[in-house]
Amino acid sequence: MKKRMGSIAATLVTFSMILAACGGNNAANNTNTANDGATKTNTEAGANNTGNAEASSEPVPVKVFTIQETGIDLPTNKFTAFVEDKFKMKINWELNPSDGAKEKRQISLASGDYPDAYMLPAYIDQFSQADVLKYGKQGVLMPLNDLIDQYAPNIKAALESDPEMKAFNTAPDGNIYGLVAYSQCFHCSYPNKMWLNTKWLDKLGLQMPKTTEDFKKVLEAFKTKDPNGNGKADEVPLSGSIEDFGVRVIPFLMNGFVYDDDRNYLNLNGGKVESAAIKPEWKEGLQYIKSLYDEKLIDPGAFTQNAEAFKKIGENADAQILGAGAGMHPAIFVNIDKGNKYSADYNPVPPLQGPHAQFATHDGGGVAPGAKFVITNKASKEAQIALIKLVDYMFTPEGQTNGASGMEGIDWEKAGPNDVALGEGVKAAFKPIPAKEGDAPHNAGWSGVAHFYMPKAYRDSFVSATDIYDASGYERRLYNATLLYQGKEPKELFPAWSVWIDPSETDEASMLQTNIKNYIEQNALQFITGNKDLNKDWDAYVKGLNDLKLDRYLEILQKAYDSSNK
């Protein structure tokens, strides 16, 4: 799917969903009821598939490579103890810091000294589709098809009931070499939102902008009319940062001109894969963004800074200075906890109507293609069975909640008759138990390591406060904001998140993708900042893309798209 979040995003998104974090995916509410019944039946039916993992009284040893998340100690974790007892296994955790997990995973695979399984949050470092195909073809990753068929009734039912999920997990050769974190996060699926300081808007007597020109006028007013009232020209009309969780400023603005997917800059037109970045509308969009930059309405740091620096602007100590912030959600740039100063001031701007479009970036549900969980050829048969049963448990509502959120009675409880679910018309099922101030971390769940199967109906069944500006109502705030963006994507989208490229072309496609993406982004910045002239240098820019074999890249993607839509 998309580029994944860093550890700061993981923390924010996990908080925003409280129990399900940014991983939850599923069907409609009525099918959820049916699936719940199927889950119980399948689990009961699967009880007879005890396998060799339970034939011995000794726990089955398994070695699992994963990350160390803040506030969680997996070896002493309460959920770890629970599943080790439940599935007669002993997990030897190979823990890695989030920042270095990717490199260590690659080193372990290259050296041949790798574990029985990898279990990685998608937003940190899961296996890419290319990784899955490469190591699957080499025999390093074990096909899971037979294990699922024999020992994982809940995974099997989910695959059979949801063709999209099956497409994510099934390689072109028909094998399932790993499982994605199938988590349909509604607010994550429209990541590129804009949050406007409506306190300033009201103070200046302005309306919520509807068009790209309206937005520019609002930013001009923020810059020149001293909305924070301190007599200083210290306001930052618009800022963002450079990570992957909706914080880049270009996509929201560009979507008034041409669709910007904020990933590979691909459009789909009549079934034909095209590049948005060579269209006249892209050039026109860059001209508009450059006009904002030239008038100092965009913070130059938005193109260079990380989220930590972005938040220093949003939480400026001396005075409120931020007018608008790009981001999947406002906790990226302002505090939202109890006693916060600015959280309620920032509210969502609906997609802007531009000269040619009114699009919103959509990524198909927040699911990242590839695999967060794989079993390697180092695992014994007993370890394979224990591992797939463990993951199968997390394909049940109870298992997923205990794993991702913490154990029942510690971090969540069953909803009461007066509790209100996040989703409209949905019966509340899971109620977070707020942590008490000063308490040590409960260490009762695995957070993102346990994100496996969170359908939309499951996520919608969590209790959420009705006060959207209270921390306990934050997910409802994001849900409501996302409704403004829903349906604003183009009728045709290139499904980068679920298209499998021919294994013989994955290395070539990966190289082309990296070079072309970097070239587009570097040139966009140069055009906006004036280091390149949009009139004089545009043709040379287009030629440069062609020299990087843009046509060949689109040809490979077209072939992959056509194959997946036969």
Order of alpha helices (4+ residues) and beta strands (2+ residues): alpha-alpha-beta-alpha-beta-alpha-beta-alpha-alpha-alpha-alpha-alpha-beta-beta-alpha-alpha-beta-alpha-beta-beta-alpha-alpha-beta-beta-beta-alpha-alpha-beta-beta-beta-alpha-alpha-alpha-alpha-alpha
